[in-house]
Amino acid sequence: MLGEKIGSISGPTAMKALPAVNGSPTFETVASGLTGTLAGTEVTSFATYSATLRADGSFYGECPNSGVVMAADGVATFKATGIGSPTADGGFSFRGVVYFESAAASLSSLNGIAVVYHWEVATSGDALWELWEWK
């Protein structure tokens, strides 16, 4: 069951092509300096993820423990997976699950829970990451 919304983070991204995986196009996206709130705390987020085209036209994406969220009292790291597809206007839309780990008091409520997300990237490269606790 989808729980309460626990975050909204936005900012710029940049994408580049990577070597194909088993003949399928693969892209890397770097999200650097995104800002917003997470678990009621003002944060800045940095992440790198890759996404590979699947036979059905969707993309499978992973952020394999290469995400960082910085708060005033410390940091959280995260890993995520998701499924997405290009949007009609040339952006991307992903849905998935993210897992955080933090010793920072302000972000410690994220430990040990699954968080579901929407990740929307506009054609301009601006992204919006919205997160909900999965109960």
C-alpha positions, 0 to 999 in steps of 0.5 A, a space after each residue: 500500500 502506498 504510504 505518505 509522500 516523503 519527498 520531492 526533489 528537483 533539478 538538472 540532469 545530463 544524459 550520454 550514451 554508453 556502450 550497448 548491452 547485448 546490442 541494446 542502447 544504454 544511457 547514463 544520466 547524472 543528476 547533480 545538485 538537485 534540491 528539495 525535501 526528504 523526510 521533512 529535511 531540506 536536502 541536496 541530491 547527487 546520483 548517476 544511473 544507467 538505463 538500457 532499452 528492453 525488447 518491449 520498448 521500455 527501459 530498465 534503469 539502475 542506480 547501483 548504490 551511486 546516489 547521495 543525499 546531503 542534509 545539514 546533519 549528514 548524508 544518506 546513500 541510496 540504490 534504486 531500480 526502475 522501469 521507464 519509457 520515453 514521453 511523447 514530448 521527448 523526456 523520460 518517465 520512470 517508476 521504481 523503488 529506492 532504498 536509503 541508508 543513513 546515520 544522519 538523525 534527520 534521514 534515519 527514518 528512511 532506513 529499513 523501508 522501501 520507498 517508491 518513486 516517480 522520476 520525470 525528466 523533461 526534454 530540457 533535462 530538468 527532473 522531478 523525483 517524488 517519493 512515497 513510503 511503501 507500507 
